[in-house]
Amino acid sequence: MANLVENPKARFNYEIQETLEAGIELLGFEVKALKGKQGSLEGAYVIVRGGEAYAVNIFIPPYQENNTPGDYEPRRNRRLLLKKDEIAKLANVETSGGKGSGGLTIVPIAIYNKSDLIKVSVAIVRGKKKYDKRETTKKRETDREVRRVMKNS
């Protein structure tokens, strides 16, 4: 399970409540681009419409610019392949979102290989406050300092 694309700021900006594994509907040249570690999950999120889940704003550039269809949109909505109960769970999170409901949202964390399939790790998250982000940064720096001291001694 090698990560092809990761969302680097997801663990910093959000507190992860629960993760799900989903398949994703891609075109052939998008698969090639992802296997070449091209693409970005920054600013991506998941919506549920009509009993289906869609990943919105995932950027996958064309693998070969000259061989891509002229109407290709790199940030198009891509359908996620989930079971009905998983989609229902995501729909409940989405409908309960908003003011005073806990501020939960759904974001893709990583796209990776699992045998011959391409999977997306989707997380139900809550946004961190500014002071929580400061705590995360402080903890990371102290851990780094401890590792540096242990390495030198």
Secondary structure, DSSP 4 states (H G I P E B T S, - for coil): --EEEE-TTHHHHEEEEEEEEEEE---HHHHHHHHTT--B-TT-EEEEETTEEEEES-B---SSGGGS-TT--TT--EEEE--HHHHHHHHHHHHT-STTTT-EEEEEEEEEEETTEEEEEEEEEEEPPHHHHHHHHHHHHHHHHHHHHHHH-
